[in-house]
């Protein structure tokens, strides 16, 4: 099998878009399988930036089929707007497939997302307010509207009518707002979207399965990161789906034995957006320098990211729960210019030394980092194309990460461009 899953190994924003784009040029099928347009990937091709939220990153590969899987919560308005960003003839529309089993984000999901976040007060989670959580809530409650429902106007009418009544009651009785949602307005708007996306809708579970059985190169495109996973992340500051490798099986509708390799995207330092404890955070000049050099601002929200040193405790945990077979080490160039670099190798919690990531956020907040210090480098590495040509201290930094995590670093990124990528081993040929 030639199947590769790409997952974020930290809190997201690790640089998955670049690696996925790099691998997508070699792929026959590229699949998004969880989340929605709350996650952004930025591709840089020929100096031009493309911000993708729902569309898989194989969109610029004319040979690749791009699948939006059943695990996605799908915003049709956002999808159509995203398509408008591409030039005429740049997108092969017959290569885009949307699962008929995917759930649809509706206007009431977005409004309830915002109202819920506001009601949390100082306990805010940091949601993007794109309706992701409320849509997954309806899915779990078994009252959601799927793409296959949207394709049938009578079924859609029946299901939407029930949801409008229910959601207006919630808005009025829980949040003290007047009824916000008008059935006719939403029904007609979404029937219009249905007509526009109908050409893309298919049973994507069959498409993915057949491609794997035929020996095609299939890329599972991760969004967000391991520590945003609903079960295994820093709960409750997590997303509403499963951005770990196991989420691909459910979200794409295939068995777990059909995923051969799992590539963990690992940033050369650590960043986080939103609330919650962050053991290696540098809320100081070091963090500000990393933020500035790395342009650490959210693709979707524009929010500045919190920055800190590399945390090997976190990434070792990610390697274990994802079954990582390979690492793509990103943004190494951002660390150029530091005299000394620090790697967190363990946590100190009271009088205990721990090397496993704790479940309790109260425990995590009590943890202090235990650092190992390495020498930095000042040489410009953005034009380096061979690992052996990197400064010795840069190579030592990468090798030490490999030792601590126990997974080989097969890709090293030294800049945002597609060509600023050092390939030590071909992922698809491992």
Secondary structure, DSSP 8 states (H G I E B T S, - for coil): -EEEEEEESSSS-SSHHHHHHHHHTT-SEEEE-SB-TTS-EEEEETTEEEEESSS-GGGG-TT-EEEE-TTBEE-HHHHHHHHTTS-TTSS-GGGEEEETTSEE--HHHHHHHHHHHHHTGGG------SSHHHHHHHHHHT---BHHHHTSHHHHHHHHHHHHHHHHHHHHHTT-------HHHHHHHHHHHHHHHGGGEE-HHHHHHHHHHTT-EEEEE--S-GGG-TTTSSTTSS-SS--SHHHHHHHHTS-GGG--EEEEEEESSEEE-SSS--TTB--SHHHHHHHHHHT-B-TTT--B-EEE-EEHHHHHHHHHHHT-SEEEEE-GGGGTT-SEEEEEEEEEETTEEE-S--S-HHHHHH-EEEEEEEE---S--TT--SGGGS-HHHHHHHHHHHHHHTS-EEEEE-SSSTT-EEESS-GGG-
